[in-house]
Amino acid sequence: MTSMSPEDTTASLKAKDFGNAAFKAGDFPASIGHYTSAILADPNNPTFYLNRAAAYLKLGKYQDAERDTSSTLTIQKDNVKALFRRGQAKMHLENFEGSQDDLRRALELEPDNPSVKEELQKVQALVIEHAKRPRTARPAPYPPKPRTRRVPIEITDALPTVGPQDDLLVPVSSRPLDRPSPTASLANVALSPGSRTPENKQLEQKYPQSTSHETKQTRSTKYGGGIFRPSGSHTIFTPETSSAPRMKPQTDQPPWPAMNLAAFTRSWNTLTTDRHKWALLQQIPPASLSSFFGSSLEADALSSMLSTLHTVLSSGESEESLVQEYMMCLPSVPRFSLIYTFLSRDDKNRAKEIWTLLDVAGVAGDENQGTKKLWGV
């Protein structure tokens, strides 16, 4: 084990403190980065691996958590927390036997640890449930080859001879062919100006041709329909006679795209009025703000939201209860305390004015005191 310089020890402990603060704030990716910096500064400290494994478990990265807990146990083989967390990681990886071994070893070291006992019971219940599941046959890695059979082929050298009396251009049919009548053939073709014989004039009178104007009018005509019954009581549908184009209803609210964080940010930055921004913000339920923004909310976006909420309250649109719900749920967004520190003094005063207006409206009760402190009130 190499000796650590005082500078490296100080840097590693400082990075660990930053990682602990990010972990408590729910910013697990940031905490992993700080713990990694601590490990690089002091790779022989088992606590750094153990803390990073806890962050990996929160993010569902169970293989990484198993690796870090194994590194801790390499340095301290009887670390109960490392055995406990590696047992959790193995349980999620469905390595139930390995999970039970780690948890039983942790229970031997600390027989009265309630968390280890509870986790061991959970793993044993999963083993029983897994054994009851019906086993399905695994699919074959390759599809079966189709069965083939050999067909004998007879090869002959003799070719059929064609006599001079055979005419290959004469049509041959198994049934008699009817010759079309001249009347029917002429009725289906347009008569050229040079073929206006007396017979053709009679055909024109019998089969009059429509002009181009009549053809366009026929195409633009909308025909009706109906239900025709054998009893004679028919129902006729008349076509629409109105030629006015149908207009889509005009709405004062712009159409919103499919709501995700990228679409919300793009729409929010393009809107120019607080009334439209308020309508866009209402597409996100207050209780879903934390999961919708995650760790991607920025200080400038929060500042713009505060300006919109303040305008809504000042306009007297009777939206106090809904505004109060947004003010209550915004602090649940990850990294809110860090984002709040980047707000300007005007933004912080605007937040205090919003709570003052909510108090005047009578919607902010005593149960909001904890949330108000997060807003600096």
TORFI-538158 format. One record per atom (N, C-alpha, C): z, x, y; residue in one letter. Coordinates in steps of 0.001 Angstrom, whole numbers, padded with zeros to 6 digits, always signed. Layout:
<sites>
ZXYa/...
</sites>
This chain:
<sites>
+000000+000857-001204m/+000000+000000+000000m/+000000+000883+001239m/-000960+000691+002101t/-001090+001520+003300t/-000093+001074+004356t/+000365+002024+005138s/+001310+001702+006213s/+000562+001125+007399s/+001211+000192+008076m/+000592-000496+009214m/+001093+000124+010505m/+000188+000280+011470s/+000588+000742+012785s/+001243-000401+013553s/+002078-000119+014529p/+002703-001194+015315p/+001686-002091+016007p/+000550-001526+016418e/-000465-002353+017085e/-001064-003361+016112e/-001364-002923+014882d/-001935-003836+013899d/-000941-004927+013518d/+000339-004543+013398t/+001356-005540+013064t/+001475-006585+014159t/+001453-006141+015400t/+001542-007093+016520t/+000323-008000+016565t/-000863-007443+016336a/-002090-008259+016372a/-002114-009278+015235a/-001640-008876+014057s/-001649-009806+012931s/-000666-010948+013141s/+000520-010632+013643l/+001511-011692+013895l/+001060-012623+015013l/+000392-012079+016013k/-000119-012922+017098k/-001213-013852+016586k/-002103-013328+015729a/-003155-014177+015155a/-002548-015251+014255a/-001472-014906+013523k/-000818-015915+012686k/-000222-017029+013530k/+000396-016677+014676d/+000971-017706+015558d/-000112-018631+016100d/-001262-018060+016454f/-002374-018903+016912f/-002844-019822+015781f/-002903-019286+014562g/-003307-020114+013430g/-002332-021236+013158g/-001017-020960+013284n/-000023-022017+013071n/-000150-023111+014127n/-000409-022717+015378a/-000563-023713+016439a/-001785-024584+016203a/-002899-023967+015788a/-004110-024755+015505a/-003897-025654+014293a/-003144-025185+013306f/-002886-026002+012111f/-002057-027228+012488f/-001037-027059+013312k/-000207-028192+013734k/-001006-029190+014571k/-001995-028686+015328a/-002831-029581+016144a/-003911-030272+015328a/-004037-029924+014048g/-005052-030555+013204g/-006407-029891+013259g/-006506-028752+013943d/-007786-028032+014034d/-007816-026996+012911d/-008101-027450+011699f/-008022-026579+010525f/-009104-025498+010516f/-010350-025767+010956p/-011323-024664+011008p/-010883-023523+011922p/-010290-023882+013080a/-009825-022829+013990a/-008659-022052+013376a/-007769-022761+012673s/-006641-022065+012055s/-007121-021087+010986s/-008165-021452+010240i/-008718-020534+009233i/-009241-019265+009905i/-009881-019411+011048g/-010375-018235+011761g/-009246-017316+012202g/-008137-017900+012718h/-007009-017071+013157h/-006331-016389+011969h/-006154-017137+010865y/-005539-016520+009686y/-006415-015391+009124y/-007716-015556+009204t/-008618-014501+008743t/-008465-013251+009607t/-008289-013440+010924s/-008054-012284+011805s/-006749-011596+011444s/-005736-012386+011084a/-004466-011785+010681a/-004610-011002+009383a/-005390-011529+008444i/-005602-010828+007173i/-006352-009522+007388i/-007343-009544+008271l/-008088-008316+008549l/-007199-007258+009180l/-006235-007711+009997a/-005317-006750+010624a/-004248-006272+009648a/-003811-007134+008729d/-002770-006767+007760d/-003102-007423+006423d/-003921-006811+005579p/-004324-007437+004320p/-003232-007449+003257p/-002063-006840+003515n/-000997-006782+002523n/+000092-007818+002763n/-000088-008682+003734n/+000910-009721+004011n/+000553-010972+003216n/+001372-011396+002254p/+001006-012565+001427p/+001044-013879+002184p/+001809-013927+003276t/+001926-015185+004015t/+000610-015593+004648t/-000205-014636+005081f/-001465-014968+005737f/-002412-015661+004749f/-002487-015136+003514y/-003329-015786+002516y/-002806-017193+002192y/-001487-017303+002121l/-000876-018592+001772l/-001149-019649+002842l/-001050-019237+004118n/-001314-020189+005205n/-002786-020594+005245n/-003661-019617+005008r/-005090-019971+005012r/-005432-020889+003843r/-004748-020723+002697a/-004958-021629+001567a/-004552-023052+001919a/-003477-023220+002705a/-003072-024568+003126a/-004145-025217+003993a/-004776-024441+004868a/-005857-024996+005697a/-007071-025350+004846a/-007379-024516+003855y/-008491-024833+002955y/-008225-026129+002183y/-006985-026348+001758l/-006649-027593+001047l/-006866-028810+001947l/-006548-028674+003229k/-006744-029800+004156k/-008219-030134+004316k/-009079-029130+004210l/-010517-029358+004368l/-011224-029660+003050l/-010465-029682+001935g/-011067-029972+000645g/-011821-028807+000037g/-011564-027591+000535k/-012218-026397-000021k/-011282-025803-001079k/-011305-026413-002270y/-010305-026096-003283y/-010564-024740-003950y/-011801-024341-004092q/-012077-023027-004674q/-011581-021910-003762q/-011771-022067-002447d/-011263-021065-001512d/-009737-021053-001515d/-009127-022233-001628a/-007670-022299-001670a/-007130-021614-002926a/-007797-021813-004063e/-007364-021152-005297e/-007481-019631-005170e/-008544-019156-004514r/-008721-017708-004351r/-007622-017115-003489r/-007274-017790-002370d/-006254-017230-001480d/-004871-017276-002111d/-004547-018339-002846t/-003236-018379-003505t/-003146-017327-004604t/-004251-017056-005279s/-004249-015984-006274s/-004025-014627-005609s/-004572-014423-004405s/-004325-013179-003665s/-002846-013054-003308s/-002222-014184-002922t/-000788-014150-002624t/+000015-013785-003860t/-000337-014373-005016l/+000400-014097-006246l/+000154-012683-006742l/-000950-012076-006363t/-001166-010669-006699t/-000155-009785-005981t/+000193-010175-004759i/+001169-009403-003987i/+002593-009817-004355i/+002832-011125-004495q/+004140-011668-004878q/+003930-012620-006043q/+004203-012161-007252k/+003880-012964-008436k/+004774-014176-008601k/+005960-014198-007977d/+006883-015326-008113d/+006985-016145-006832d/+005908-016223-006054n/+005895-017020-004821n/+005718-018484-005205n/+006738-019298-004994v/+006721-020701-005430v/+005669-021494-004653v/+005558-021246-003352k/+004567-021975-002564k/+003151-021666-003039k/+002894-020426-003388a/+001560-020064-003867a/+001269-020736-005202a/+002265-020770-006108l/+002073-021464-007386l/+001836-022949-007167l/+002585-023530-006231f/+002450-024965-005954f/+001065-025288-005402f/+000602-024505-004434r/-000690-024808-003817r/-001853-024470-004754r/-001693-023447-005586r/-002755-023184-006554r/-002808-024282-007605r/-001651-024832-007953g/-001657-025982-008855g/-002359-027178-008249g/-002172-027397-006946q/-002883-028490-006270q/-004392-028252-006291q/-004801-027024-005989a/-006230-026717-005961a/-006852-026898-007350a/-006181-026430-008383k/-006713-026579-009731k/-006766-028045-010156k/-005806-028842-009700m/-005830-030267-010034m/-007083-030931-009468m/-007421-030622-008218h/-008621-031221-007611h/-009893-030678-008256h/-009822-029472-008828l/-010975-028928-009534l/-011014-029377-010995l/-010083-030304-011356e/-009983-030870-012705e/-009680-029803-013760e/-009004-028742-013332n/-008459-027754-014263n/-007001-028129-014510n/-006813-029211-015261f/-005475-029777-015408f/-004541-028837-016166f/-005041-028130-017156e/-004196-027230-017931e/-003675-026088-017058e/-004563-025471-016269g/-004125-024412-015372g/-003191-024919-014298g/-003436-026158-013816s/-002559-026735-012804s/-001153-026944-013353s/-001054-027454-014594q/+000261-027659-015188q/+000983-026330-015419q/+000262-025280-015801d/+000893-023975-016011d/+001508-023451-014720d/+000772-023567-013594d/+001309-023082-012320d/+002509-023905-011876d/+002420-025228-012022l/+003529-026075-011575l/+004760-025900-012460l/+004561-025711-013749r/+005719-025466-014621r/+006384-024128-014285r/+005572-023107-013971r/+006139-021820-013573r/+006918-021959-012273r/+006389-022733-011308a/+007114-022960-010053a/+008415-023718-010302a/+008403-024646-011261l/+009609-025415-011569l/+010651-024547-012267l/+010213-023552-013022e/+011168-022621-013614e/+011876-021794-012545e/+011133-021437-011500l/+011725-020646-010422l/+012622-021493-009523l/+012239-022738-009280e/+013035-023656-008452e/+013148-024991-009188e/+014116-025150-010082p/+014216-026376-010892p/+014486-027639-010094p/+015042-027502-008894d/+015410-028687-008106d/+014400-028987-007001d/+013211-028427-007067n/+012202-028661-006026n/+011537-030012-006278n/+011781-031025-005405p/+011223-032366-005665p/+009701-032418-005517p/+009145-031601-004639s/+007693-031635-004452s/+006964-031136-005693s/+007503-030104-006315v/+006872-029578-007528v/+006968-030595-008653v/+008122-031263-008778k/+008284-032279-009827k/+007291-033428-009629k/+007166-033884-008398e/+006250-034996-008111e/+004803-034605-008392e/+004426-033385-008018e/+003045-032957-008238e/+002755-032789-009732e/+003751-032307-010500l/+003561-032153-011936l/+003395-033507-012617l/+004160-034509-012176q/+004003-035862-012732q/+002622-036429-012402q/+002127-036122-011210k/+000803-036614-010824k/-000278-036000-011710k/-000146-034700-011997v/-001139-034037-012842v/-001080-034586-014264v/+000120-034814-014791q/+000247-035353-016142q/-000347-036754-016237q/-000185-037559-015172a/-000797-038891-015169a/-002322-038795-015146a/-002853-037811-014421l/-004304-037631-014396l/-004830-037178-015753l/-004047-036390-016474v/-004473-035962-017801v/-004583-037152-018739v/-003599-038061-018677i/-003632-039256-019529i/-004808-040151-019151i/-005026-040321-017827e/-006147-041172-017382e/-007485-040555-017776e/-007591-039242-017674h/-008842-038569-018023h/-009124-038694-019519h/-008064-038709-020345a/-008262-038829-021789a/-008716-040223-022193a/-008369-041234-021375k/-008757-042607-021702k/-010197-042920-021325k/-010814-042095-020513r/-012185-042373-020078r/-013144-042239-021255r/-014099-043161-021351p/-015081-043041-022445p/-015992-041854-022206p/-016196-041108-023257r/-017060-039939-023147r/-018516-040347-023308r/-019293-040013-022346t/-020721-040348-022373t/-021498-039157-022905t/-022540-039480-023653a/-023371-038418-024233a/-024119-037688-023126a/-024107-036386-023226r/-024816-035596-022219r/-026324-035711-022424r/-027065-035816-021362p/-028522-035916-021519p/-029108-034627-022057p/-030180-034771-022799a/-030850-033595-023369a/-031415-032743-022247a/-031297-031412-022361p/-031795-030560-021266p/-033293-030651-021074p/-034032-030940-022163y/-035482-031062-022058y/-035901-032366-022733y/-036897-033057-022216p/-037357-034283-022876p/-037987-033972-024221p/-037820-034876-025177p/-038413-034612-026508p/-039933-034570-026434p/-040500-033713-027255k/-041951-033582-027272k/-042573-034795-027967k/-043638-035340-027416p/-044282-036492-028059p/-044939-036088-029383p/-044841-036998-030314r/-045451-036743-031616r/-046971-036858-031509r/-047647-035917-032100t/-049111-035915-032064t/-049647-036007-033492t/-050829-036551-033604r/-051492-036623-034907r/-052935-036142-034737r/-053428-035550-035781r/-054774-034999-035728r/-055799-036074-036062r/-056841-036106-035258v/-057932-037049-035477v/-059154-036241-035937v/-059687-036531-037096p/-060859-035766-037550p/-062086-036064-036704p/-062801-035031-036386i/-064019-035150-035568i/-065183-034629-036404i/-066214-035454-036492e/-067405-035088-037252e/-068465-034579-036284e/-068925-033394-036499i/-069920-032758-035630i/-071278-032843-036320i/-072250-033385-035629t/-073614-033502-036160t/-074565-032765-035250t/-075572-032172-035863d/-076576-031437-035087d/-077758-032294-034671d/-077951-033431-035343a/-079114-034268-035045a/-078887-035053-033779a/-079878-035095-032888l/-079815-035842-031642l/-080718-037055-031752l/-080352-038168-031094p/-081222-039345-031151p/-082536-039076-030442p/-083591-039517-031039t/-084931-039326-030467t/-085341-040563-029698t/-086054-040339-028606v/-086539-041425-027759v/-088049-041472-027889v/-088528-042600-028336g/-089954-042737-028527g/-090672-043035-027242g/-091948-042833-027216p/-092714-043118-025989p/-092751-044607-025673p/-092472-045444-026702q/-092553-046869-026425q/-091295-047388-025738q/-090231-046582-025739d/-088987-047039-025118d/-089044-046797-023617d/-088801-047847-022842d/-088756-047753-021386d/-087298-047824-020955d/-086734-046696-020486l/-085312-046659-020127l/-085010-047390-018831l/-086021-047764-018035l/-085779-048459-016776l/-085794-049966-016919l/-086050-050464-018099v/-086076-051910-018294v/-084649-052387-018516v/-084146-053363-017704p/-082769-053830-017900p/-082641-054563-019234p/-081550-054299-019883v/-081266-054925-021167v/-079966-055698-021034v/-079927-056925-021518s/-078731-057743-021436s/-078594-058537-022714s/-077372-058871-023080s/-077108-059673-024279s/-077231-061158-024016s/-077435-061542-022757r/-077595-062956-022419r/-078777-063083-021472r/-079367-064238-021401p/-080529-064407-020495p/-080107-064335-019039p/-080898-063662-018240l/-080625-063534-016815l/-081360-064608-016045l/-080640-065293-015161d/-081245-066329-014331d/-081785-065708-013067d/-083014-066001-012769r/-083602-065507-011527r/-083090-066330-010358r/-082659-065684-009268p/-082190-066472-008112p/-083335-067188-007436p/-083018-068382-006956s/-084042-069181-006277s/-084310-068601-004905s/-085506-068694-004420p/-085823-068147-003086p/-085042-068826-001987p/-084734-070138-002181t/-083978-070852-001142t/-082599-070275-000984t/-081920-069988-002112a/-080557-069471-002048a/-080533-068057-001491a/-081546-067243-001835s/-081551-065865-001343s/-081863-065803+000137s/-082751-066671+000590l/-083097-066655+002010l/-082005-067269+002866l/-081186-068101+002287a/-080138-068752+003080a/-079023-067780+003427a/-078932-066669+002701n/-077832-065746+002907n/-078230-064527+003714n/-079463-064465+004222v/-079909-063332+005024v/-080373-063825+006368v/-080283-062948+007356a/-080754-063295+008694a/-082270-063160+008751a/-082912-064121+009390l/-084373-064130+009471l/-084801-063338+010694l/-085697-062420+010487s/-086198-061618+011597s/-087196-062443+012407s/-087427-062081+013686p/-088363-062871+014500p/-089772-062886+013937p/-090148-061861+013188g/-091508-061830+012679g/-091716-062645+011422g/-090666-063224+010883s/-090801-063975+009624s/-090602-065468+009840s/-090936-065974+011007r/-090742-067392+011291r/-091951-068186+010772r/-092024-068290+009484t/-093046-069114+008846t/-092557-070548+008798t/-093425-071525+008499p/-092963-072916+008393p/-091830-073075+007395p/-091910-072299+006285e/-090803-072433+005327e/-089509-071900+005908e/-089621-070798+006701n/-088407-070234+007294n/-087820-071147+008357n/-088682-071839+009123k/-088176-072789+010121k/-087385-073901+009458k/-087848-074358+008300q/-087092-075394+007589q/-085730-074848+007133q/-085693-073580+006704l/-084413-072998+006296l/-083468-072834+007484l/-084015-072482+008656e/-083166-072356+009844e/-082539-073673+010215e/-083335-074782+010092q/-082772-076094+010403q/-081711-076495+009376q/-081901-076074+008109k/-080934-076450+007077k/-079695-075567+007148k/-079898-074257+007465y/-078771-073323+007554y/-078766-072694+008944y/-078259-073393+009955p/-078250-072841+011322p/-077288-071640+011401p/-077691-070635+012207q/-076878-069454+012399q/-076098-069569+013700q/-074858-069083+013662s/-074013-069161+014851s/-074274-067964+015753s/-074050-068156+017063t/-074222-067083+018035t/-072974-066203+018065t/-073100-065065+018766s/-071955-064154+018855s/-070799-064795+019604s/-071083-065611+020638h/-070013-066275+021387h/-069250-067252+020492h/-070009-067992+019666e/-069346-068940+018763e/-068515-068195+017726e/-068993-067012+017300t/-068227-066227+016313t/-066915-065750+016910t/-066941-065233+018158k/-065700-064798+018805k/-064747-065955+019013k/-065282-067118+019402q/-064421-068277+019610q/-063784-068712+018294q/-064548-068605+017201t/-063996-068991+015904t/-062883-068044+015474t/-063072-066744+015764r/-062047-065778+015390r/-060776-065983+016181r/-060883-066382+017438s/-059703-066552+018273s/-059023-067895+018073s/-059650-068784+017315t/-059065-070105+017099t/-057986-070024+016041t/-056839-070617+016317k/-055736-070672+015359k/-055773-072017+014643k/-055955-071967+013330y/-056030-073182+012545y/-054659-073558+012014y/-054450-074835+011902g/-053200-075327+011351g/-053264-075390+009841g/-052268-075974+009260g/-052199-076123+007814g/-051541-077432+007467g/-051062-077524+006273g/-050415-078755+005891g/-050030-078751+004431g/-049387-079829+004030i/-049014-080067+002633i/-049798-081290+002169i/-050646-081098+001185f/-051532-082147+000709f/-051027-082647-000648f/-050713-083943-000710r/-050123-084539-001900r/-051140-085458-002571r/-051030-085624-003910p/-051953-086541-004617p/-051817-087990-004168p/-050621-088355-003676s/-050423-089753-003258s/-051143-090085-001968s/-051567-089063-001226g/-052263-089314+000036g/-051383-089175+001253g/-050059-089041+001077s/-049167-088884+002229s/-049104-087406+002587s/-050080-086941+003359h/-050173-085532+003712h/-049336-085234+004945h/-048920-083960+005057t/-048217-083474+006242t/-049067-082386+006870t/-049519-082622+008102i/-050438-081717+008777i/-049659-080914+009815i/-049887-079603+009824f/-049283-078725+010813f/-050343-078382+011847f/-050062-078659+013096t/-051010-078356+014175t/-050740-076953+014697t/-051789-076228+015070p/-051581-074863+015589p/-050965-074891+016969p/-050425-073745+017359e/-049848-073616+018688e/-050960-073637+019732e/-050766-074426+020765t/-051780-074551+021819t/-051452-073707+023031t/-050206-073217+023082s/-049815-072431+024243s/-050426-071040+024151s/-051086-070620+025195s/-051703-069290+025221s/-050855-068279+025974s/-049678-068691+026465a/-048833-067767+027210a/-048186-066783+026263a/-048173-065500+026572p/-047555-064513+025668p/-046049-064692+025633p/-045504-064449+024469r/-044058-064561+024315r/-043390-063346+024938r/-042360-063593+025731m/-041658-062516+026409m/-040319-062296+025732m/-039953-061060+025562k/-038640-060750+025010k/-037576-061057+026046k/-036402-061559+025621p/-035358-061874+026600p/-034892-060611+027314p/-034745-060725+028603q/-034324-059589+029411q/-032814-059495+029384q/-032291-058336+029113t/-030853-058109+029109t/-030537-057010+030109t/-029386-057142+030738d/-028984-056144+031712d/-028460-054886+031044d/-028153-054980+029743q/-027608-053829+029017q/-028711-053115+028274q/-028833-051797+028431p/-029895-051077+027714p/-029648-051092+026223p/-030706-051018+025402p/-030507-051011+023943p/-029872-049697+023507p/-028867-049805+022643w/-028174-048616+022161w/-028801-048146+020865w/-028927-046840+020665p/-029449-046323+019394p/-028388-046413+018307p/-028743-045971+017088a/-027762-045907+016010a/-026636-044976+016455a/-025375-045489+016406m/-024285-044814+017067m/-023743-043665+016221m/-024042-042446+016625n/-023392-041259+016109n/-023086-040381+017308n/-022415-039250+017061l/-021953-038434+018185l/-023116-037902+019016l/-024189-037467+018362a/-025329-036939+019118a/-025994-038026+019954a/-026179-039219+019362a/-026798-040313+020110a/-025895-040784+021239a/-024582-040824+020997f/-023654-041240+022046f/-023705-040263+023220f/-023659-038977+022933t/-023674-037977+024012t/-024972-038039+024806t/-026099-038212+024086r/-027384-038281+024775r/-027461-039521+025666r/-027007-040669+025161s/-027044-041900+025958s/-026066-041833+027118s/-024894-041266+026875w/-023877-041192+027930w/-024369-040333+029105w/-025020-039240+028801n/-025485-038351+029874n/-026668-038930+030644n/-027411-039873+030044t/-028554-040460+030740t/-028179-041681+031582t/-027029-042300+031302l/-026612-043479+032067l/-026080-043055+033432l/-026344-043895+034426t/-025971-043554+035803t/-024878-044438+036365t/-024592-045575+035755t/-023575-046487+036270t/-022391-046548+035316t/-021195-046725+035902d/-019991-046833+035077d/-019996-048107+034249d/-020684-049154+034716r/-020717-050409+033960r/-021478-050219+032663r/-022595-049490+032698h/-023343-049220+031470h/-022587-048238+030567h/-021909-047264+031168k/-021116-046346+030358k/-019969-047075+029668k/-019377-048039+030362w/-018293-048828+029760w/-018829-049646+028582w/-020031-050207+028731a/-020627-050958+027615a/-020926-050042+026435a/-021343-048802+026724l/-021610-047856+025640l/-020322-047430+024947l/-019274-047191+025726l/-017994-046772+025139l/-017416-047845+024230l/-017670-049110+024550q/-017142-050196+023717q/-017824-050280+022357q/-018932-049548+022167q/-019550-049511+020843q/-018692-048742+019845q/-017724-047966+020333i/-016807-047213+019475i/-015455-047905+019541i/-014935-048467+018474p/-013600-049074+018507p/-012555-048027+018871p/-011532-048403+019625p/-010525-047411+020020p/-009899-046693+018839p/-009639-047406+017742a/-009000-046781+016585a/-009906-045763+015898a/-011217-045791+016181s/-012167-044873+015540s/-012494-043661+016405s/-011833-043519+017548l/-012161-042397+018431l/-011895-041057+017761l/-010773-040963+017037s/-010415-039690+016411s/-011451-039249+015383s/-011842-040162+014490s/-012824-039806+013467s/-014220-039671+014048s/-014531-040394+015135f/-015879-040341+015710f/-016114-039001+016409f/-015172-038571+017264f/-015367-037328+018009f/-014961-036108+017187f/-013965-036253+016301g/-013504-035104+015546g/-013002-034020+016497g/-013416-032809+016274s/-013031-031693+017150s/-014146-031338+018125s/-015036-032296+018432s/-016197-032018+019290s/-016074-032595+020696s/-014939-033219+021037l/-014774-033766+022383l/-014542-032629+023369l/-015283-032657+024480e/-015169-031625+025498e/-014471-032181+026739e/-014009-031268+027584a/-013249-031672+028766a/-014109-032461+029748a/-015387-032069+029920d/-016230-032799+030872d/-016504-034222+030401d/-016637-034421+029071a/-016827-035779+028562a/-015577-036626+028771a/-014387-036039+028543l/-013141-036773+028781l/-012984-037104+030248l/-013386-036184+031135s/-013312-036441+032578s/-014207-037622+032957s/-015415-037670+032395s/-016324-038781+032701s/-015777-040101+032174s/-015142-040084+031001m/-014547-041318+030461m/-013415-041812+031352m/-012582-040901+031836l/-011493-041303+032732l/-012041-041939+034005l/-013127-041374+034534s/-013737-041953+035735s/-014252-043369+035464s/-014873-043566+034278t/-015375-044898+033930t/-014232-045884+033744t/-013169-045492+033035l/-012031-046390+032818l/-011356-046740+034144l/-011252-045784+035058h/-010639-046053+036366h/-011486-047043+037172h/-012812-046881+037099t/-013695-047812+037808t/-013589-049224+037234t/-013496-049337+035908v/-013382-050651+035278v/-012098-051352+035715v/-010990-050602+035750l/-009721-051216+036175l/-009754-051597+037646l/-010369-050759+038472s/-010402-051037+039918s/-011318-052191+040272s/-012303-052497+039407s/-013250-053577+039715s/-012693-054949+039413s/-011541-055044+038751g/-010926-056332+038464g/-011687-057162+037462g/-012212-056530+036378e/-012976-057258+035372e/-012113-057773+034218e/-010780-057741+034375s/-009842-058252+033361s/-010033-057549+032024s/-010167-056240+032069e/-010320-055439+030858e/-009098-054553+030637e/-007923-054967+031183e/-006748-054091+031134e/-006310-053790+029701e/-006321-054801+028827s/-005836-054589+027462s/-006726-053611+026700s/-008049-053756+026878l/-008964-052866+026165l/-008893-051444+026710l/-008760-051310+028027v/-008618-049980+028625v/-007343-049320+028123v/-006262-050125+028003q/-005000-049570+027513q/-005140-049070+026075q/-005927-049770+025236e/-006141-049319+023859e/-006873-047974+023836e/-007867-047801+024710y/-008570-046527+024745y/-007658-045403+025230y/-006806-045691+026227m/-005881-044678+026714m/-004832-044334+025667m/-004494-045283+024801m/-003530-045032+023733m/-004142-044206+022601m/-005430-044421+022305c/-006061-043783+021140c/-006735-042457+021469c/-007058-042203+022730l/-007708-040935+023067l/-006848-039716+022724l/-005506-039750+022917p/-004710-038577+022530p/-004714-038280+021037p/-005179-039219+020196s/-005239-038945+018757s/-006450-038102+018374s/-007370-037850+019313v/-008534-037014+019039v/-008061-035579+018822v/-008549-034874+017805p/-008136-033488+017581p/-008363-032614+018818p/-007434-031689+019040r/-007459-030727+020141r/-007281-031396+021496r/-006669-032622+021530f/-006537-033313+022819f/-005656-032520+023780f/-004527-031987+023268s/-003634-031243+024156s/-004331-030028+024760s/-005207-029386+023980l/-005959-028245+024514l/-007007-028710+025521l/-007676-029840+025224i/-008692-030360+026150i/-008048-030776+027465i/-006828-031357+027381y/-006156-031836+028595y/-005860-030691+029553y/-005589-029515+029006t/-005285-028385+029888t/-006504-027943+030703t/-007714-028259+030232f/-008928-027877+030959f/-009357-028929+031987f/-008668-030057+032073l/-009003-031068+033083l/-008589-030574+034464l/-009336-031005+035458s/-009005-030645+036830s/-007802-031455+037311s/-007267-031053+038456r/-006119-031792+039010r/-006511-033217+039373r/-007749-033409+039848d/-008197-034763+040175d/-008279-035633+038922d/-008734-035043+037807d/-008816-035821+036570d/-007429-036217+036082d/-006481-035287+036166k/-005114-035612+035735k/-004499-036682+036633k/-004764-036611+037936n/-004258-037660+038838n/-004937-038998+038553n/-006217-038960+038172r/-006924-040195+037832r/-006305-040839+036590r/-005923-040021+035618a/-005258-040564+034433a/-003925-041208+034795a/-003165-040570+035697k/-001901-041172+036139k/-002137-042490+036878k/-003200-042552+037693e/-003514-043806+038397e/-003890-044907+037424e/-004580-044552+036323i/-004928-045566+035318i/-003671-046160+034711i/-002712-045312+034359w/-001461-045844+033802w/-000692-046660+034838w/-000783-046260+036117t/-000123-047054+037162t/-000746-048448+037263t/-002082-048517+037218l/-002748-049821+037256l/-002413-050650+036024l/-002273-050000+034870l/-001906-050742+033662l/-000475-051257+033755l/+000423-050471+034370d/+001797-050946+034578d/+001828-052150+035516d/+001009-052099+036563v/+000957-053228+037504v/+000415-054476+036815v/-000562-054280+035925a/-001124-055430+035206a/-000187-055959+034125a/+000851-055196+033771g/+001828-055656+032797g/+001429-055467+031352g/+000486-054562+031065v/+000054-054349+029679v/+000629-053066+029101v/+001188-052187+029931a/+001768-050931+029452a/+003270-051098+029354a/+003780-051255+028141g/+005202-051458+027923g/+005937-050155+027659g/+007208-050309+027248d/+008032-049128+026975d/+007563-048370+025740d/+006853-049070+024827e/+006397-048387+023624e/+005304-047370+023915e/+004789-047341+025149n/+003735-046391+025513n/+004285-045118+026138n/+005598-044953+026173q/+006162-043802+026865q/+005738-042479+026207q/+005702-042461+024859g/+005298-041233+024183g/+003864-040853+024484g/+002989-041854+024538t/+001589-041571+024860t/+001427-041151+026311t/+002212-041749+027207k/+002123-041380+028613k/+002482-039906+028840k/+003441-039410+028054k/+003806-037995+028214k/+002648-037083+027851k/+001827-037506+026864l/+000650-036703+026524l/-000361-036666+027655l/-000351-037708+028492w/-001224-037748+029663w/-000573-037117+030891w/+000638-036581+030747g/+001313-035955+031874g/+001975-036936+032801g/+002209-038184+032336v/+002840-039196+033188v/+004347-039134+032974v/
</sites>
